[in-house]
Amino acid sequence: MSNPPTTLRARAWVEVRLDRLRANTLTALSALGADARLVPMVKAEAYGLGLEAVSLALRDFPREGDPWAFGVAAVSEGLRLRDSGWDGRVIVFSPTPSGEYRSAGEAGLTLCLSDLNAVRRLASVARDLGHRIPFHLEIDTGMGRSGFPWRDVVLWGAEVVGTMGDQLFWEATFTHFHSADEPDLASTDRQWERWCEAVSRLPALEPRPVEYVANSAVTLRRGGYGCALARPGIFLYGGRAGAGTEPATVASVRAKLVLIRRAEAGDTVGYGATWTAKGDEVWGTLAIGYGDGIPRALSPGGGQVIVRGHRVPIIGRVSMDMITIDLTTAPDAEEGDIATLIGLDGAEEITVDEVAARCGTISYEILTGLTSRLPRVYLDGELEVAFASNNTIYRAARNSGALVLGLPETDDID
């Protein structure tokens, strides 16, 4: 790759293609149907790519008023969405610690409730705040970590209605599938059958709570089981969600080649001297390591990087701040070149799923493990966008052909 003229790319960085993020969003919507709505999951820094940037890129997309909501895992994430200017629904999917119910209610965040104590707690907050609060109720159909048990609807259903009184509004009901990205979907179909049985026995409410079940895998592989609302996550960010789901690549991890040296037979590299030169070799040093979130397991896993269109192997152990690569088969490489550890580089690509497989983990862990030492560089096609210092709106220089999103028309940008 050529050397881009920006200080954000001084050492190593993550490029995030917002146009491909939106393309994956459209793919998810097309799997559900014409009238479908989405709850994009932006928890964990939008899977490592930047909560504010991703949420802003998806506002009013593909239609005005979209998405239906954003999904987070913690109240603190919801508060950041509020600070960034999002005044629509924010759903906190993980069970919330008791001390955060009030701040969630004050910020208008929608909590997901898994037991009667949670219903009572939220009703108390609603009384104190003096206004009605919506909630979503999770039904556990086999995941086991949260939710009301699906078998016992007749025991808890009426109690939920009685407990919420006039203080709460039961807005929606959902479940979560444990194996929807596995090759065999039989267990997922069984969970769906449990879900259908459970919701058929829920108390009659008017209006009827919205029902939704689909993560990325169920969205793409089962069409959301006919539900018109889904909450995709990993697929939006370029990770596969099971067989047959091929997203556009969103994140690319790049690093500068900062040193090239020649090695002779018998020379060793890295902690533990796990690589020994077999003959005359050319080694390169990249300014990136596990301190940036590149797993140490990538080297013994056969990890590779792309340099000038060539795939070359990682040799020796991944260090905290450096990675050594074998450039013997890339003789045209020079100091200052850019190596791609994840993502597209010309005709070559290393997907996040490939890296995850080499490390014996999943794409979720690779993306969310990318540390804050790596600047996030946001692109929309070939146009670069950037944040204002308060991380709430995009800014970029118009005279460099850059794109501006979410910026008031009256704001003048140099």
Contacts in CASP RR format, 6 or more apart in sequence:
PFRMAT RR
TARGET T0000
AUTHOR 0000-0000-0000
METHOD contacts of the structure
MODEL  1
MSNPPTTLRARAWVEVRLDRLRANTLTALSALGADARLVPMVKAEAYGLG
LEAVSLALRDFPREGDPWAFGVAAVSEGLRLRDSGWDGRVIVFSPTPSGE
YRSAGEAGLTLCLSDLNAVRRLASVARDLGHRIPFHLEIDTGMGRSGFPW
RDVVLWGAEVVGTMGDQLFWEATFTHFHSADEPDLASTDRQWERWCEAVS
RLPALEPRPVEYVANSAVTLRRGGYGCALARPGIFLYGGRAGAGTEPATV
ASVRAKLVLIRRAEAGDTVGYGATWTAKGDEVWGTLAIGYGDGIPRALSP
GGGQVIVRGHRVPIIGRVSMDMITIDLTTAPDAEEGDIATLIGLDGAEEI
TVDEVAARCGTISYEILTGLTSRLPRVYLDGELEVAFASNNTIYRAARNS
GALVLGLPETDDID
1 254 0 8 1.000
1 308 0 8 1.000
1 337 0 8 1.000
1 338 0 8 1.000
1 340 0 8 1.000
1 345 0 8 1.000
1 346 0 8 1.000
2 338 0 8 1.000
3 9 0 8 1.000
3 336 0 8 1.000
3 337 0 8 1.000
3 338 0 8 1.000
4 338 0 8 1.000
6 377 0 8 1.000
6 384 0 8 1.000
8 375 0 8 1.000
8 377 0 8 1.000
9 254 0 8 1.000
9 256 0 8 1.000
9 338 0 8 1.000
9 375 0 8 1.000
9 377 0 8 1.000
10 256 0 8 1.000
11 255 0 8 1.000
11 256 0 8 1.000
11 287 0 8 1.000
11 288 0 8 1.000
12 253 0 8 1.000
12 254 0 8 1.000
12 255 0 8 1.000
12 256 0 8 1.000
12 286 0 8 1.000
12 287 0 8 1.000
12 288 0 8 1.000
12 292 0 8 1.000
12 373 0 8 1.000
12 374 0 8 1.000
13 253 0 8 1.000
13 254 0 8 1.000
13 255 0 8 1.000
13 374 0 8 1.000
13 375 0 8 1.000
13 376 0 8 1.000
13 377 0 8 1.000
14 49 0 8 1.000
14 251 0 8 1.000
14 252 0 8 1.000
14 253 0 8 1.000
14 254 0 8 1.000
14 370 0 8 1.000
14 374 0 8 1.000
14 375 0 8 1.000
14 376 0 8 1.000
14 377 0 8 1.000
15 251 0 8 1.000
15 252 0 8 1.000
15 253 0 8 1.000
15 254 0 8 1.000
15 377 0 8 1.000
15 378 0 8 1.000
15 379 0 8 1.000
16 49 0 8 1.000
16 50 0 8 1.000
16 53 0 8 1.000
16 54 0 8 1.000
16 250 0 8 1.000
16 251 0 8 1.000
16 376 0 8 1.000
16 377 0 8 1.000
16 378 0 8 1.000
16 379 0 8 1.000
17 248 0 8 1.000
17 249 0 8 1.000
17 250 0 8 1.000
17 251 0 8 1.000
17 252 0 8 1.000
17 379 0 8 1.000
17 380 0 8 1.000
17 381 0 8 1.000
18 53 0 8 1.000
18 54 0 8 1.000
18 57 0 8 1.000
18 378 0 8 1.000
18 379 0 8 1.000
18 380 0 8 1.000
18 381 0 8 1.000
18 385 0 8 1.000
18 405 0 8 1.000
19 379 0 8 1.000
19 380 0 8 1.000
19 381 0 8 1.000
20 238 0 8 1.000
20 248 0 8 1.000
20 249 0 8 1.000
20 250 0 8 1.000
21 49 0 8 1.000
21 54 0 8 1.000
21 57 0 8 1.000
21 58 0 8 1.000
21 236 0 8 1.000
21 237 0 8 1.000
21 250 0 8 1.000
22 57 0 8 1.000
22 58 0 8 1.000
22 61 0 8 1.000
22 62 0 8 1.000
23 248 0 8 1.000
24 235 0 8 1.000
24 236 0 8 1.000
24 237 0 8 1.000
24 238 0 8 1.000
24 247 0 8 1.000
24 248 0 8 1.000
24 250 0 8 1.000
25 38 0 8 1.000
25 40 0 8 1.000
25 58 0 8 1.000
25 61 0 8 1.000
25 62 0 8 1.000
25 232 0 8 1.000
25 236 0 8 1.000
26 62 0 8 1.000
27 220 0 8 1.000
27 235 0 8 1.000
27 247 0 8 1.000
27 248 0 8 1.000
28 38 0 8 1.000
28 216 0 8 1.000
28 219 0 8 1.000
28 220 0 8 1.000
28 230 0 8 1.000
28 232 0 8 1.000
28 235 0 8 1.000
28 236 0 8 1.000
29 36 0 8 1.000
29 38 0 8 1.000
29 62 0 8 1.000
31 219 0 8 1.000
31 220 0 8 1.000
31 223 0 8 1.000
31 224 0 8 1.000
32 214 0 8 1.000
32 219 0 8 1.000
32 223 0 8 1.000
32 224 0 8 1.000
32 226 0 8 1.000
32 227 0 8 1.000
32 228 0 8 1.000
32 230 0 8 1.000
33 228 0 8 1.000
35 228 0 8 1.000
36 228 0 8 1.000
36 229 0 8 1.000
36 230 0 8 1.000
37 66 0 8 1.000
37 67 0 8 1.000
37 68 0 8 1.000
37 228 0 8 1.000
37 229 0 8 1.000
38 66 0 8 1.000
38 67 0 8 1.000
38 68 0 8 1.000
38 229 0 8 1.000
38 230 0 8 1.000
38 231 0 8 1.000
38 232 0 8 1.000
39 67 0 8 1.000
39 68 0 8 1.000
39 69 0 8 1.000
39 70 0 8 1.000
39 71 0 8 1.000
39 89 0 8 1.000
39 91 0 8 1.000
39 212 0 8 1.000
39 229 0 8 1.000
39 230 0 8 1.000
39 231 0 8 1.000
40 54 0 8 1.000
40 55 0 8 1.000
40 58 0 8 1.000
40 67 0 8 1.000
40 70 0 8 1.000
40 71 0 8 1.000
40 231 0 8 1.000
40 232 0 8 1.000
40 233 0 8 1.000
40 236 0 8 1.000
41 47 0 8 1.000
41 70 0 8 1.000
41 71 0 8 1.000
41 72 0 8 1.000
41 93 0 8 1.000
41 231 0 8 1.000
41 232 0 8 1.000
41 233 0 8 1.000
41 236 0 8 1.000
42 50 0 8 1.000
42 51 0 8 1.000
42 54 0 8 1.000
42 55 0 8 1.000
42 70 0 8 1.000
42 71 0 8 1.000
42 72 0 8 1.000
42 77 0 8 1.000
42 81 0 8 1.000
43 71 0 8 1.000
43 72 0 8 1.000
43 73 0 8 1.000
43 74 0 8 1.000
43 77 0 8 1.000
43 93 0 8 1.000
44 73 0 8 1.000
44 368 0 8 1.000
45 51 0 8 1.000
45 368 0 8 1.000
46 53 0 8 1.000
46 54 0 8 1.000
46 55 0 8 1.000
46 237 0 8 1.000
47 233 0 8 1.000
47 234 0 8 1.000
47 236 0 8 1.000
47 237 0 8 1.000
47 364 0 8 1.000
47 367 0 8 1.000
47 368 0 8 1.000
48 237 0 8 1.000
48 367 0 8 1.000
48 368 0 8 1.000
48 369 0 8 1.000
48 370 0 8 1.000
49 237 0 8 1.000
49 250 0 8 1.000
49 251 0 8 1.000
49 367 0 8 1.000
49 376 0 8 1.000
50 376 0 8 1.000
51 77 0 8 1.000
51 80 0 8 1.000
51 81 0 8 1.000
51 84 0 8 1.000
52 80 0 8 1.000
52 84 0 8 1.000
52 387 0 8 1.000
52 391 0 8 1.000
52 392 0 8 1.000
53 376 0 8 1.000
53 378 0 8 1.000
53 387 0 8 1.000
53 394 0 8 1.000
55 70 0 8 1.000
55 81 0 8 1.000
55 84 0 8 1.000
55 86 0 8 1.000
56 84 0 8 1.000
56 393 0 8 1.000
56 394 0 8 1.000
56 405 0 8 1.000
56 406 0 8 1.000
57 378 0 8 1.000
57 380 0 8 1.000
57 405 0 8 1.000
58 66 0 8 1.000
58 67 0 8 1.000
58 70 0 8 1.000
59 65 0 8 1.000
59 66 0 8 1.000
59 67 0 8 1.000
59 86 0 8 1.000
59 406 0 8 1.000
60 66 0 8 1.000
61 67 0 8 1.000
68 89 0 8 1.000
68 229 0 8 1.000
69 88 0 8 1.000
69 89 0 8 1.000
69 90 0 8 1.000
69 91 0 8 1.000
69 110 0 8 1.000
70 78 0 8 1.000
70 81 0 8 1.000
70 86 0 8 1.000
70 88 0 8 1.000
70 89 0 8 1.000
70 90 0 8 1.000
70 91 0 8 1.000
71 90 0 8 1.000
71 91 0 8 1.000
71 92 0 8 1.000
71 93 0 8 1.000
71 231 0 8 1.000
72 78 0 8 1.000
72 81 0 8 1.000
72 90 0 8 1.000
72 91 0 8 1.000
72 92 0 8 1.000
72 93 0 8 1.000
73 92 0 8 1.000
73 93 0 8 1.000
73 94 0 8 1.000
74 92 0 8 1.000
74 94 0 8 1.000
75 92 0 8 1.000
75 96 0 8 1.000
75 100 0 8 1.000
75 103 0 8 1.000
75 104 0 8 1.000
75 107 0 8 1.000
75 109 0 8 1.000
77 92 0 8 1.000
78 90 0 8 1.000
78 92 0 8 1.000
78 107 0 8 1.000
78 109 0 8 1.000
79 103 0 8 1.000
79 107 0 8 1.000
79 109 0 8 1.000
81 90 0 8 1.000
82 90 0 8 1.000
82 107 0 8 1.000
82 108 0 8 1.000
82 109 0 8 1.000
83 392 0 8 1.000
84 391 0 8 1.000
84 392 0 8 1.000
85 392 0 8 1.000
89 110 0 8 1.000
90 107 0 8 1.000
90 108 0 8 1.000
90 109 0 8 1.000
90 110 0 8 1.000
91 109 0 8 1.000
91 110 0 8 1.000
91 112 0 8 1.000
91 136 0 8 1.000
91 231 0 8 1.000
92 104 0 8 1.000
92 109 0 8 1.000
92 110 0 8 1.000
92 111 0 8 1.000
92 112 0 8 1.000
93 112 0 8 1.000
93 138 0 8 1.000
93 231 0 8 1.000
94 112 0 8 1.000
94 146 0 8 1.000
95 112 0 8 1.000
95 114 0 8 1.000
95 118 0 8 1.000
95 146 0 8 1.000
96 104 0 8 1.000
96 111 0 8 1.000
96 118 0 8 1.000
98 121 0 8 1.000
101 111 0 8 1.000
101 121 0 8 1.000
101 122 0 8 1.000
101 125 0 8 1.000
102 125 0 8 1.000
102 128 0 8 1.000
102 129 0 8 1.000
104 111 0 8 1.000
104 125 0 8 1.000
105 111 0 8 1.000
105 125 0 8 1.000
105 126 0 8 1.000
105 129 0 8 1.000
105 133 0 8 1.000
106 129 0 8 1.000
108 133 0 8 1.000
110 134 0 8 1.000
110 135 0 8 1.000
110 136 0 8 1.000
110 171 0 8 1.000
111 118 0 8 1.000
111 122 0 8 1.000
111 135 0 8 1.000
111 136 0 8 1.000
112 135 0 8 1.000
112 136 0 8 1.000
112 137 0 8 1.000
112 138 0 8 1.000
112 146 0 8 1.000
112 174 0 8 1.000
113 119 0 8 1.000
113 122 0 8 1.000
113 135 0 8 1.000
113 136 0 8 1.000
113 137 0 8 1.000
113 138 0 8 1.000
114 138 0 8 1.000
114 140 0 8 1.000
114 146 0 8 1.000
114 147 0 8 1.000
114 148 0 8 1.000
115 147 0 8 1.000
115 148 0 8 1.000
116 156 0 8 1.000
116 159 0 8 1.000
116 160 0 8 1.000
116 163 0 8 1.000
119 135 0 8 1.000
119 160 0 8 1.000
119 163 0 8 1.000
119 164 0 8 1.000
119 168 0 8 1.000
120 163 0 8 1.000
122 133 0 8 1.000
122 135 0 8 1.000
122 167 0 8 1.000
122 168 0 8 1.000
123 163 0 8 1.000
123 164 0 8 1.000
123 165 0 8 1.000
123 167 0 8 1.000
123 168 0 8 1.000
125 133 0 8 1.000
126 132 0 8 1.000
126 133 0 8 1.000
126 167 0 8 1.000
126 168 0 8 1.000
127 167 0 8 1.000
132 166 0 8 1.000
132 167 0 8 1.000
132 168 0 8 1.000
132 169 0 8 1.000
133 167 0 8 1.000
133 168 0 8 1.000
133 169 0 8 1.000
134 168 0 8 1.000
134 169 0 8 1.000
134 170 0 8 1.000
134 171 0 8 1.000
135 164 0 8 1.000
135 168 0 8 1.000
135 169 0 8 1.000
135 170 0 8 1.000
135 171 0 8 1.000
136 171 0 8 1.000
136 172 0 8 1.000
136 173 0 8 1.000
136 174 0 8 1.000
137 147 0 8 1.000
137 148 0 8 1.000
137 160 0 8 1.000
137 170 0 8 1.000
137 172 0 8 1.000
137 173 0 8 1.000
137 174 0 8 1.000
137 209 0 8 1.000
138 146 0 8 1.000
138 147 0 8 1.000
138 148 0 8 1.000
138 173 0 8 1.000
138 174 0 8 1.000
138 175 0 8 1.000
138 176 0 8 1.000
139 147 0 8 1.000
139 148 0 8 1.000
139 149 0 8 1.000
139 150 0 8 1.000
139 153 0 8 1.000
139 173 0 8 1.000
139 174 0 8 1.000
139 175 0 8 1.000
139 195 0 8 1.000
139 198 0 8 1.000
139 199 0 8 1.000
140 146 0 8 1.000
140 147 0 8 1.000
140 148 0 8 1.000
140 149 0 8 1.000
140 150 0 8 1.000
140 175 0 8 1.000
141 150 0 8 1.000
141 175 0 8 1.000
141 176 0 8 1.000
141 177 0 8 1.000
141 191 0 8 1.000
141 192 0 8 1.000
141 194 0 8 1.000
141 195 0 8 1.000
141 198 0 8 1.000
142 150 0 8 1.000
142 178 0 8 1.000
142 191 0 8 1.000
142 194 0 8 1.000
143 175 0 8 1.000
143 176 0 8 1.000
143 177 0 8 1.000
143 178 0 8 1.000
144 178 0 8 1.000
148 156 0 8 1.000
148 157 0 8 1.000
148 160 0 8 1.000
149 156 0 8 1.000
150 175 0 8 1.000
150 194 0 8 1.000
150 195 0 8 1.000
150 197 0 8 1.000
150 198 0 8 1.000
151 198 0 8 1.000
153 198 0 8 1.000
153 201 0 8 1.000
153 202 0 8 1.000
154 201 0 8 1.000
157 202 0 8 1.000
157 203 0 8 1.000
158 203 0 8 1.000
160 170 0 8 1.000
160 203 0 8 1.000
161 170 0 8 1.000
161 203 0 8 1.000
161 205 0 8 1.000
164 170 0 8 1.000
170 205 0 8 1.000
170 209 0 8 1.000
171 209 0 8 1.000
171 210 0 8 1.000
172 209 0 8 1.000
172 210 0 8 1.000
172 211 0 8 1.000
172 212 0 8 1.000
172 229 0 8 1.000
173 199 0 8 1.000
173 202 0 8 1.000
173 209 0 8 1.000
173 210 0 8 1.000
173 211 0 8 1.000
173 212 0 8 1.000
174 211 0 8 1.000
174 212 0 8 1.000
174 213 0 8 1.000
174 231 0 8 1.000
175 191 0 8 1.000
175 195 0 8 1.000
175 213 0 8 1.000
176 213 0 8 1.000
176 215 0 8 1.000
177 188 0 8 1.000
177 191 0 8 1.000
177 192 0 8 1.000
177 213 0 8 1.000
177 215 0 8 1.000
177 217 0 8 1.000
177 218 0 8 1.000
178 187 0 8 1.000
178 191 0 8 1.000
179 185 0 8 1.000
179 187 0 8 1.000
179 188 0 8 1.000
180 188 0 8 1.000
180 215 0 8 1.000
180 217 0 8 1.000
180 218 0 8 1.000
180 221 0 8 1.000
180 222 0 8 1.000
180 241 0 8 1.000
180 242 0 8 1.000
181 216 0 8 1.000
181 217 0 8 1.000
181 240 0 8 1.000
181 241 0 8 1.000
181 242 0 8 1.000
182 188 0 8 1.000
182 242 0 8 1.000
183 242 0 8 1.000
183 243 0 8 1.000
185 221 0 8 1.000
185 222 0 8 1.000
188 217 0 8 1.000
188 218 0 8 1.000
188 222 0 8 1.000
192 213 0 8 1.000
192 222 0 8 1.000
192 225 0 8 1.000
195 213 0 8 1.000
199 211 0 8 1.000
202 209 0 8 1.000
210 229 0 8 1.000
211 227 0 8 1.000
211 229 0 8 1.000
212 227 0 8 1.000
212 229 0 8 1.000
212 230 0 8 1.000
212 231 0 8 1.000
213 224 0 8 1.000
213 225 0 8 1.000
213 227 0 8 1.000
213 230 0 8 1.000
214 222 0 8 1.000
214 223 0 8 1.000
214 224 0 8 1.000
214 225 0 8 1.000
214 227 0 8 1.000
214 229 0 8 1.000
214 230 0 8 1.000
214 231 0 8 1.000
214 232 0 8 1.000
215 230 0 8 1.000
215 231 0 8 1.000
215 232 0 8 1.000
215 233 0 8 1.000
215 241 0 8 1.000
216 232 0 8 1.000
216 233 0 8 1.000
216 234 0 8 1.000
216 235 0 8 1.000
216 236 0 8 1.000
216 241 0 8 1.000
216 245 0 8 1.000
217 235 0 8 1.000
217 241 0 8 1.000
217 242 0 8 1.000
217 245 0 8 1.000
218 224 0 8 1.000
218 225 0 8 1.000
218 230 0 8 1.000
219 230 0 8 1.000
219 232 0 8 1.000
219 235 0 8 1.000
219 241 0 8 1.000
220 235 0 8 1.000
220 241 0 8 1.000
220 242 0 8 1.000
220 244 0 8 1.000
220 245 0 8 1.000
221 241 0 8 1.000
221 242 0 8 1.000
221 243 0 8 1.000
221 244 0 8 1.000
221 245 0 8 1.000
224 230 0 8 1.000
232 241 0 8 1.000
234 240 0 8 1.000
234 241 0 8 1.000
234 363 0 8 1.000
234 364 0 8 1.000
234 367 0 8 1.000
235 241 0 8 1.000
235 245 0 8 1.000
235 247 0 8 1.000
236 247 0 8 1.000
236 250 0 8 1.000
237 247 0 8 1.000
237 250 0 8 1.000
237 251 0 8 1.000
237 367 0 8 1.000
238 247 0 8 1.000
238 248 0 8 1.000
238 249 0 8 1.000
238 250 0 8 1.000
238 251 0 8 1.000
238 351 0 8 1.000
238 352 0 8 1.000
238 363 0 8 1.000
239 247 0 8 1.000
239 351 0 8 1.000
239 352 0 8 1.000
239 353 0 8 1.000
239 363 0 8 1.000
239 367 0 8 1.000
240 246 0 8 1.000
240 247 0 8 1.000
240 351 0 8 1.000
240 353 0 8 1.000
240 363 0 8 1.000
241 247 0 8 1.000
249 343 0 8 1.000
249 344 0 8 1.000
249 349 0 8 1.000
249 351 0 8 1.000
249 352 0 8 1.000
251 342 0 8 1.000
251 343 0 8 1.000
251 352 0 8 1.000
251 367 0 8 1.000
251 370 0 8 1.000
252 340 0 8 1.000
252 342 0 8 1.000
252 343 0 8 1.000
252 344 0 8 1.000
252 345 0 8 1.000
253 288 0 8 1.000
253 294 0 8 1.000
253 340 0 8 1.000
253 341 0 8 1.000
253 342 0 8 1.000
253 343 0 8 1.000
253 370 0 8 1.000
253 374 0 8 1.000
254 338 0 8 1.000
254 339 0 8 1.000
254 340 0 8 1.000
254 341 0 8 1.000
255 286 0 8 1.000
255 287 0 8 1.000
255 288 0 8 1.000
255 305 0 8 1.000
255 323 0 8 1.000
255 338 0 8 1.000
255 339 0 8 1.000
255 341 0 8 1.000
256 286 0 8 1.000
256 287 0 8 1.000
256 336 0 8 1.000
256 337 0 8 1.000
256 338 0 8 1.000
256 339 0 8 1.000
257 284 0 8 1.000
257 285 0 8 1.000
257 286 0 8 1.000
257 307 0 8 1.000
257 333 0 8 1.000
257 334 0 8 1.000
257 335 0 8 1.000
257 336 0 8 1.000
257 337 0 8 1.000
257 338 0 8 1.000
257 339 0 8 1.000
258 285 0 8 1.000
258 286 0 8 1.000
258 287 0 8 1.000
258 335 0 8 1.000
258 336 0 8 1.000
259 284 0 8 1.000
259 285 0 8 1.000
259 335 0 8 1.000
260 282 0 8 1.000
260 283 0 8 1.000
260 284 0 8 1.000
260 285 0 8 1.000
260 327 0 8 1.000
260 333 0 8 1.000
260 334 0 8 1.000
260 335 0 8 1.000
261 282 0 8 1.000
261 283 0 8 1.000
261 284 0 8 1.000
261 285 0 8 1.000
262 280 0 8 1.000
262 281 0 8 1.000
262 282 0 8 1.000
262 283 0 8 1.000
263 269 0 8 1.000
263 277 0 8 1.000
263 279 0 8 1.000
263 280 0 8 1.000
263 281 0 8 1.000
263 282 0 8 1.000
263 283 0 8 1.000
264 277 0 8 1.000
264 279 0 8 1.000
264 280 0 8 1.000
265 277 0 8 1.000
265 278 0 8 1.000
265 279 0 8 1.000
265 280 0 8 1.000
266 276 0 8 1.000
266 277 0 8 1.000
266 278 0 8 1.000
266 279 0 8 1.000
267 276 0 8 1.000
267 277 0 8 1.000
267 281 0 8 1.000
268 275 0 8 1.000
268 276 0 8 1.000
268 277 0 8 1.000
269 275 0 8 1.000
269 277 0 8 1.000
269 283 0 8 1.000
269 315 0 8 1.000
269 316 0 8 1.000
269 324 0 8 1.000
270 316 0 8 1.000
270 317 0 8 1.000
270 319 0 8 1.000
270 324 0 8 1.000
271 316 0 8 1.000
271 317 0 8 1.000
271 319 0 8 1.000
272 317 0 8 1.000
274 299 0 8 1.000
274 300 0 8 1.000
274 316 0 8 1.000
274 317 0 8 1.000
275 315 0 8 1.000
275 316 0 8 1.000
275 324 0 8 1.000
280 328 0 8 1.000
281 326 0 8 1.000
281 328 0 8 1.000
282 326 0 8 1.000
282 327 0 8 1.000
282 328 0 8 1.000
282 330 0 8 1.000
282 331 0 8 1.000
282 333 0 8 1.000
283 315 0 8 1.000
283 324 0 8 1.000
283 325 0 8 1.000
283 326 0 8 1.000
283 327 0 8 1.000
284 324 0 8 1.000
284 325 0 8 1.000
284 326 0 8 1.000
284 327 0 8 1.000
284 333 0 8 1.000
285 322 0 8 1.000
285 323 0 8 1.000
285 324 0 8 1.000
285 325 0 8 1.000
286 305 0 8 1.000
286 322 0 8 1.000
286 323 0 8 1.000
286 324 0 8 1.000
286 325 0 8 1.000
286 339 0 8 1.000
286 341 0 8 1.000
287 321 0 8 1.000
287 322 0 8 1.000
288 294 0 8 1.000
288 321 0 8 1.000
288 322 0 8 1.000
288 323 0 8 1.000
288 341 0 8 1.000
288 374 0 8 1.000
289 318 0 8 1.000
289 319 0 8 1.000
289 320 0 8 1.000
289 321 0 8 1.000
289 322 0 8 1.000
289 323 0 8 1.000
290 296 0 8 1.000
290 318 0 8 1.000
290 319 0 8 1.000
290 320 0 8 1.000
291 320 0 8 1.000
291 321 0 8 1.000
291 371 0 8 1.000
291 373 0 8 1.000
292 321 0 8 1.000
292 370 0 8 1.000
292 371 0 8 1.000
292 373 0 8 1.000
292 374 0 8 1.000
293 369 0 8 1.000
293 370 0 8 1.000
293 371 0 8 1.000
293 374 0 8 1.000
294 318 0 8 1.000
294 323 0 8 1.000
294 341 0 8 1.000
295 318 0 8 1.000
295 355 0 8 1.000
295 359 0 8 1.000
295 361 0 8 1.000
295 366 0 8 1.000
296 317 0 8 1.000
296 318 0 8 1.000
297 358 0 8 1.000
297 359 0 8 1.000
297 360 0 8 1.000
297 361 0 8 1.000
298 314 0 8 1.000
298 318 0 8 1.000
298 355 0 8 1.000
298 358 0 8 1.000
298 359 0 8 1.000
299 314 0 8 1.000
299 315 0 8 1.000
299 316 0 8 1.000
299 317 0 8 1.000
299 318 0 8 1.000
299 323 0 8 1.000
301 358 0 8 1.000
301 359 0 8 1.000
302 313 0 8 1.000
302 314 0 8 1.000
302 358 0 8 1.000
303 313 0 8 1.000
303 314 0 8 1.000
303 355 0 8 1.000
303 358 0 8 1.000
304 311 0 8 1.000
304 312 0 8 1.000
304 313 0 8 1.000
304 314 0 8 1.000
304 350 0 8 1.000
305 311 0 8 1.000
305 312 0 8 1.000
305 314 0 8 1.000
305 323 0 8 1.000
305 325 0 8 1.000
305 339 0 8 1.000
305 340 0 8 1.000
305 341 0 8 1.000
305 350 0 8 1.000
306 312 0 8 1.000
306 339 0 8 1.000
306 340 0 8 1.000
306 345 0 8 1.000
306 348 0 8 1.000
306 350 0 8 1.000
307 325 0 8 1.000
307 327 0 8 1.000
307 330 0 8 1.000
307 333 0 8 1.000
307 337 0 8 1.000
307 338 0 8 1.000
307 339 0 8 1.000
307 340 0 8 1.000
308 330 0 8 1.000
308 332 0 8 1.000
308 333 0 8 1.000
308 337 0 8 1.000
309 330 0 8 1.000
309 345 0 8 1.000
309 346 0 8 1.000
309 347 0 8 1.000
309 348 0 8 1.000
310 329 0 8 1.000
310 330 0 8 1.000
310 333 0 8 1.000
310 348 0 8 1.000
311 348 0 8 1.000
311 350 0 8 1.000
312 325 0 8 1.000
312 326 0 8 1.000
312 327 0 8 1.000
312 328 0 8 1.000
312 329 0 8 1.000
312 330 0 8 1.000
313 325 0 8 1.000
313 326 0 8 1.000
314 323 0 8 1.000
314 324 0 8 1.000
314 325 0 8 1.000
315 324 0 8 1.000
315 325 0 8 1.000
315 326 0 8 1.000
316 324 0 8 1.000
323 341 0 8 1.000
325 339 0 8 1.000
327 333 0 8 1.000
340 348 0 8 1.000
340 350 0 8 1.000
341 350 0 8 1.000
341 355 0 8 1.000
342 350 0 8 1.000
342 351 0 8 1.000
342 352 0 8 1.000
342 355 0 8 1.000
342 366 0 8 1.000
343 349 0 8 1.000
343 350 0 8 1.000
343 351 0 8 1.000
343 352 0 8 1.000
352 363 0 8 1.000
352 366 0 8 1.000
352 367 0 8 1.000
353 363 0 8 1.000
355 363 0 8 1.000
355 366 0 8 1.000
356 362 0 8 1.000
356 363 0 8 1.000
356 365 0 8 1.000
356 366 0 8 1.000
359 366 0 8 1.000
377 384 0 8 1.000
378 384 0 8 1.000
378 385 0 8 1.000
378 386 0 8 1.000
378 387 0 8 1.000
378 394 0 8 1.000
379 385 0 8 1.000
380 403 0 8 1.000
380 405 0 8 1.000
383 396 0 8 1.000
383 401 0 8 1.000
383 402 0 8 1.000
383 403 0 8 1.000
384 396 0 8 1.000
384 400 0 8 1.000
384 402 0 8 1.000
384 403 0 8 1.000
385 394 0 8 1.000
385 395 0 8 1.000
385 396 0 8 1.000
385 402 0 8 1.000
385 403 0 8 1.000
385 404 0 8 1.000
385 405 0 8 1.000
386 394 0 8 1.000
386 395 0 8 1.000
386 396 0 8 1.000
386 402 0 8 1.000
387 393 0 8 1.000
387 394 0 8 1.000
387 395 0 8 1.000
388 394 0 8 1.000
388 395 0 8 1.000
393 405 0 8 1.000
393 406 0 8 1.000
393 407 0 8 1.000
394 403 0 8 1.000
394 404 0 8 1.000
394 405 0 8 1.000
394 406 0 8 1.000
394 407 0 8 1.000
395 404 0 8 1.000
395 407 0 8 1.000
395 413 0 8 1.000
396 402 0 8 1.000
396 403 0 8 1.000
396 404 0 8 1.000
396 413 0 8 1.000
397 413 0 8 1.000
397 414 0 8 1.000
398 404 0 8 1.000
398 413 0 8 1.000
399 414 0 8 1.000
404 413 0 8 1.000
407 413 0 8 1.000
END
